[in-house]
Amino acid sequence: MEQPLVVPELAAGGGFALRAWRLSDVPLVREAADDDYIPLTTTVPSPWSESAAHAFVERQWGRAASGAGYPFVIVDPDGRPVGTVGLWLRELALGRATLGYWVVGAARGRGAAGIAVRAVAAWALKDLRIPRLELYVEPWNTASVRTAERAGFRREGLLRGWQEVGSERRDMYMYALLDGDPLPRAQA
């Protein structure tokens, strides 16, 4: 087992904050489970059940406890959980980590994902000293493309048939942010 991680609380900017998962976030899991896309690319349970949602939250705790990564909940300025961003450390020994994120439909278009990704990326590069961060986006997902680019990630290429989404292999754009790359300024 890897070293247990402590998910810190981070001020993300624009009144958004990042924190560890809590059982009180089960309604967020339910909202995400009702989304047409989120359960296809994540471990969000679909169909939703109370026990499956609890298991999802406990898996997030397990990821930190096992050293696999930092799963954060994105909290809006009103204190409402609206999504997640994760920093996954599977390839840390190779000098890189991966970010993933989602925001529920009711909270989209407010910049939550971009603010959260930018905050976690800055923290990972500066405080954790990870040399390279990567994330993957389906080419059709223009909102996620904008999120990655606004957070300072640069598109490096197209990975054909990279990931299974639902029951089919899908292409993904690969984005990266290096420790020497300029970070965009946080939004107020």
C-alpha positions in Angstrom: 0.0 0.0 0.0 1.2 3.5 -0.9 1.4 6.3 1.7 -2.1 7.5 2.7 -2.9 11.0 1.4 -4.8 13.8 3.1 -7.0 15.7 0.8 -6.5 19.3 1.6 -9.1 22.1 1.5 -8.2 24.5 -1.3 -9.6 27.9 -2.1 -10.1 27.6 -5.9 -11.0 31.2 -6.8 -14.3 32.9 -7.7 -15.7 31.8 -4.4 -15.3 28.1 -5.2 -13.6 25.7 -2.8 -12.2 22.2 -3.0 -12.5 19.6 -0.2 -12.6 15.9 0.5 -15.7 13.8 -0.1 -18.3 13.4 2.7 -21.3 11.2 3.1 -23.3 14.4 2.9 -22.3 14.5 -0.8 -24.6 11.6 -1.7 -27.1 14.0 -3.3 -24.3 15.1 -5.7 -23.7 11.5 -6.6 -27.4 11.1 -7.3 -27.4 14.1 -9.6 -24.4 12.9 -11.4 -25.9 9.4 -11.8 -28.9 11.0 -13.6 -26.5 12.6 -16.2 -26.4 10.9 -19.6 -22.6 11.1 -19.8 -20.9 11.2 -16.4 -21.6 7.5 -15.5 -20.1 6.4 -18.8 -16.7 7.9 -18.1 -16.5 7.5 -14.3 -17.4 5.1 -11.5 -20.5 7.1 -10.6 -23.2 4.4 -10.1 -26.0 4.1 -12.7 -28.6 3.2 -11.9 -28.4 5.2 -8.7 -29.1 3.7 -5.3 -28.3 4.9 -1.8 -26.0 2.1 -1.1 -24.2 2.5 -4.4 -23.8 6.2 -3.7 -22.3 5.5 -0.3 -19.9 3.0 -1.9 -18.9 5.6 -4.4 -18.0 8.1 -1.6 -16.2 5.4 0.3 -14.2 4.6 -2.9 -13.0 8.2 -3.0 -11.8 7.9 0.6 -10.1 4.7 -0.4 -8.3 6.3 -3.2 -6.7 8.9 -0.9 -6.1 6.2 1.8 -4.3 4.0 -0.7 -2.2 6.8 -2.1 -3.8 6.5 -5.5 -4.8 10.2 -5.7 -6.6 13.2 -4.4 -10.4 13.2 -5.1 -11.8 16.7 -4.4 -15.4 17.9 -4.3 -16.0 21.2 -6.0 -18.1 23.5 -3.8 -19.8 26.6 -5.2 -19.9 30.0 -3.5 -23.2 29.1 -1.9 -21.7 26.0 -0.2 -23.4 23.5 -2.6 -21.3 20.6 -4.0 -21.4 20.8 -7.8 -18.8 18.4 -9.1 -15.4 16.8 -8.6 -11.8 17.0 -9.8 -9.3 14.3 -9.1 -5.6 14.2 -9.3 -4.5 10.6 -10.0 -1.0 9.5 -9.2 -0.8 6.0 -10.9 2.2 7.2 -13.0 3.9 9.5 -10.5 7.1 7.4 -10.5 7.3 8.4 -14.2 7.0 12.1 -13.3 3.3 12.5 -14.3 -0.2 12.6 -12.9 -3.6 12.7 -14.5 -6.6 15.0 -13.8 -10.2 14.2 -14.3 -13.3 16.2 -13.6 -17.1 16.5 -13.9 -19.7 19.1 -13.0 -23.4 18.3 -12.7 -25.7 19.8 -15.3 -27.3 22.4 -13.0 -23.9 23.9 -12.3 -22.4 24.0 -15.8 -21.6 27.2 -17.5 -20.4 29.0 -14.3 -16.7 28.2 -14.7 -16.6 25.7 -11.8 -14.7 23.0 -13.6 -12.1 25.4 -15.0 -11.5 27.1 -11.7 -11.2 23.8 -9.9 -8.8 22.3 -12.5 -6.6 25.4 -12.5 -6.4 25.3 -8.7 -5.5 21.6 -8.5 -3.0 21.9 -11.3 -1.3 24.9 -9.7 -1.2 23.0 -6.3 0.1 19.8 -8.0 2.9 21.6 -9.9 3.9 24.0 -7.1 3.4 22.1 -3.8 3.6 18.5 -4.9 6.3 19.2 -7.5 4.8 16.9 -10.2 6.6 17.7 -13.4 3.8 16.8 -15.8 0.0 16.8 -15.6 -2.2 15.2 -18.2 -5.9 15.1 -19.0 -8.0 13.5 -21.7 -11.0 14.9 -23.5 -13.2 13.5 -26.2 -13.0 15.7 -29.3 -16.7 16.4 -29.4 -16.8 17.7 -25.8 -16.2 21.4 -26.6 -17.0 22.5 -23.0 -14.3 20.2 -21.6 -11.9 21.3 -24.3 -12.4 24.9 -23.2 -12.0 23.9 -19.6 -8.7 22.3 -20.2 -7.4 25.1 -22.3 -8.5 27.9 -19.9 -6.7 26.0 -17.1 -3.5 26.3 -19.1 -3.3 22.8 -20.6 -2.0 22.4 -24.1 -3.3 19.9 -26.6 -0.6 17.5 -27.6 -2.5 15.2 -29.9 -5.3 12.7 -30.7 -5.1 9.3 -29.1 -7.2 7.0 -31.4 -9.4 4.5 -29.6 -7.8 5.5 -26.3 -10.6 4.9 -23.8 -13.7 2.7 -23.5 -16.7 4.9 -23.0 -19.9 3.0 -22.4 -19.4 0.0 -24.7 -17.2 1.5 -27.4 -13.6 2.7 -27.8 -13.4 6.4 -28.2 -10.7 8.9 -29.4 -9.3 11.3 -26.9 -7.4 14.5 -27.1 -4.4 14.5 -24.8 -3.7 17.7 -23.0 -0.6 18.4 -20.8 0.6 21.1 -18.4 4.3 21.1 -17.5 5.9 22.6 -14.4 7.5 25.3 -16.6 4.4 26.3 -18.4 2.7 29.6 -17.5 -0.5 29.2 -15.5 -3.4 31.4 -16.3 -4.4 33.9 -13.7 -7.2 32.8 -11.4 -10.6 34.3 -12.0 -12.0 36.5 -9.3 
